[in-house]
Amino acid sequence: MDRWQAMRVFAKVAETGSFAETARLMHLSAPAVTRAVASLEDVIGARLFVRTTRSVKLTEAGIRYFEDCRRILSDIAEAEAAAGGSYASPAGTLAVTASALFGQMHVLPIVTEFLNTYPTMRARTLFIDRPVNIVEEGIDVAVRIGHLPDSGFTAVKVGTVRRVICGSPAYFERHGVPTAPADLKNHRIAASTSAWASPEWRFAGDQRVTIDPVLQCNTNEAAIATAREGWGLTRVLHYQIGPALVEGTLRIVLGDHEEPPLPIHVLYPEGRHAPAKVRAFVDLAVARLRANRLLN
């Protein structure tokens, strides 16, 4: 088996997490898939996968090699398309991830617009409030809120979000409006236990308040609903309450004490070598998110 084919086999095993599934999808025998990966490991001089009876995981060397393989295979595919007299165009399945509520509110409409523009494309979304390993979970594009660690991925900033304290006008009429972070200890708090949650709420000037919530909600939506009903206050990212702010059912307080806003980035692994489907989606996502007034 030549090196190019062995790289294709390796990349498919990395994407599927299964030697058997790779054999089925590529119409190869299981021993042929095993030999292809073994031949690459011999050439590289490092193990690419850790295999157990239940899972197949990339090693650190495998993760780096997978990134390079995807770029190289994409370059080959585009070179073949160009040589045949056509330019590479979006094809295949696009995988996109974002946090749950942000994905539903702001990323999903971009995905459906992309599919309308490229009818032969398919898409898969992973909207979830946990860190997603882009390489291991086969993600093409991620929309991330917060400061990014160094990763070698390409990141395009598209906006910012604020952490805000909010409550209903009816609640403030009954219980008063907090004017300083320390006042929160005198108010009922409904706190989310999602990925952003922390008992210590931080504010500008290194002010910190440890919150003892009366109600803990496992989703941001539940905490927001409780605040809209006038039961208490909650803390969320401001885009999550955009409709409620417009309707006047929620009001932001302590705005002068907020921390600096968090950046929003569109993140993808291959940079300028990204497949056409990734480049096309990133261009659309950057344009739509930067035009979103809630995020800029």
Residue pairs with C-beta under 8 A, 6 or more apart in sequence:
1 9
1 32
1 35
1 36
1 39
3 40
3 43
4 73
4 76
5 36
6 36
6 37
6 39
6 40
7 40
7 69
7 72
7 73
8 26
8 73
9 22
9 26
9 28
9 32
9 33
9 36
9 37
10 36
10 37
10 40
10 48
10 65
10 66
10 69
11 66
11 69
11 70
11 73
12 22
12 25
12 26
13 19
13 22
13 33
13 37
13 49
13 56
14 49
14 58
14 62
14 66
14 69
14 135
15 138
16 22
16 25
17 55
17 56
17 57
18 56
19 30
19 33
19 34
19 37
19 51
19 56
20 30
22 28
22 33
23 29
23 30
23 32
23 33
26 33
37 48
37 49
40 48
40 65
41 47
41 48
44 61
44 65
46 59
46 61
47 59
47 61
47 62
48 58
48 59
48 61
48 62
48 65
49 56
49 57
49 58
49 59
49 62
50 56
50 57
50 58
50 59
57 136
58 66
58 135
58 136
63 135
63 136
66 135
67 135
67 152
67 269
67 270
70 269
70 270
71 270
71 273
74 270
74 273
74 274
74 275
75 273
77 88
77 275
78 88
78 275
78 276
81 87
81 88
82 88
88 275
88 276
89 118
89 276
90 118
90 120
90 121
90 275
90 276
90 277
90 280
90 281
91 120
91 121
91 276
91 277
92 121
92 122
92 275
92 277
93 121
93 122
93 123
93 124
94 111
94 114
94 121
94 122
94 123
94 124
94 140
94 141
94 277
94 278
94 281
95 123
95 124
95 125
95 126
95 137
95 138
95 139
95 140
95 141
96 103
96 107
96 111
96 123
96 124
96 125
96 126
96 139
96 140
96 141
96 142
96 143
96 281
97 103
97 125
97 126
97 127
97 128
97 132
97 134
97 137
97 139
97 141
97 142
97 143
98 106
98 107
98 125
98 127
98 142
98 143
98 144
99 127
99 128
99 129
99 145
99 195
100 127
100 128
100 129
100 194
101 220
101 221
101 240
102 127
102 143
102 145
102 237
102 239
102 240
103 125
103 127
103 143
104 127
105 239
105 240
105 242
106 143
106 239
106 289
106 292
106 294
106 295
107 125
107 127
107 143
107 285
108 125
108 127
109 288
110 281
110 284
110 285
110 288
110 289
111 123
111 125
111 281
113 284
113 288
114 121
114 123
114 280
114 281
114 284
115 121
115 122
115 123
117 280
117 284
118 277
118 280
121 277
126 132
126 137
126 139
129 194
129 195
129 196
130 195
131 195
132 139
132 142
134 142
134 153
134 267
134 269
135 269
140 268
140 269
140 275
140 277
140 278
140 281
141 266
141 267
141 268
141 278
141 281
141 282
141 285
142 266
142 267
142 268
143 158
143 264
143 265
143 266
143 267
143 285
143 289
144 155
144 264
144 265
144 267
145 161
145 237
145 262
145 263
145 264
146 262
146 263
147 262
147 263
148 155
148 263
148 265
148 267
151 267
152 269
153 267
153 268
153 269
153 271
154 267
154 268
154 269
154 270
154 271
154 272
154 274
155 265
155 266
155 267
156 265
156 266
156 267
156 282
156 286
157 263
157 264
157 265
158 264
158 265
158 266
158 285
158 286
158 289
158 290
158 295
159 263
159 264
159 289
159 290
159 292
159 295
159 296
160 261
160 262
160 263
160 264
160 295
160 296
161 237
161 238
161 239
161 261
161 262
161 264
161 295
162 237
162 238
162 258
162 261
162 262
163 196
163 235
163 236
163 237
163 238
163 258
163 259
163 262
164 235
164 236
164 237
164 238
164 241
164 252
164 255
164 258
165 178
165 184
165 233
165 234
165 235
165 252
165 253
165 254
166 227
166 233
166 234
166 235
166 236
166 241
166 244
166 250
166 251
166 252
166 253
167 187
167 227
167 230
167 232
167 233
167 234
167 250
167 251
167 253
168 227
168 228
168 229
168 230
168 249
168 250
168 251
169 248
169 249
169 251
170 230
171 227
171 230
171 231
171 232
171 233
172 251
172 253
174 230
175 187
175 188
177 253
178 184
178 186
178 187
178 233
178 253
178 254
179 254
180 254
180 257
181 201
181 203
181 207
181 208
181 209
181 254
181 257
182 209
184 201
184 209
184 211
184 233
185 209
185 212
187 232
187 233
188 214
188 215
188 231
188 232
188 233
189 211
189 212
189 213
189 214
189 215
189 232
189 233
189 234
190 213
190 214
190 215
190 216
190 217
190 222
190 223
190 226
190 227
190 231
190 232
190 233
190 234
191 197
191 199
191 211
191 213
191 215
191 216
191 217
191 223
191 234
191 235
192 216
192 217
192 218
192 219
192 220
192 222
192 223
192 234
192 235
192 236
193 216
193 217
193 218
194 218
194 219
194 220
196 220
196 237
199 210
199 211
199 212
200 208
200 209
200 210
200 211
201 208
201 209
201 210
201 211
201 235
202 208
202 259
203 209
203 254
203 257
203 258
203 259
204 256
204 257
204 258
204 259
204 260
205 257
207 257
214 232
215 223
215 226
215 231
215 232
217 223
217 226
220 236
220 237
220 240
223 234
223 236
224 234
224 236
224 240
224 241
224 244
224 250
226 232
226 234
227 233
227 234
227 250
228 244
228 249
228 250
233 253
237 262
238 245
238 252
238 294
239 294
239 295
241 250
241 252
242 294
244 250
245 251
245 252
264 289
264 295
266 282
266 285
266 286
266 289
268 274
268 278
268 282
270 278
274 282
289 295
290 296
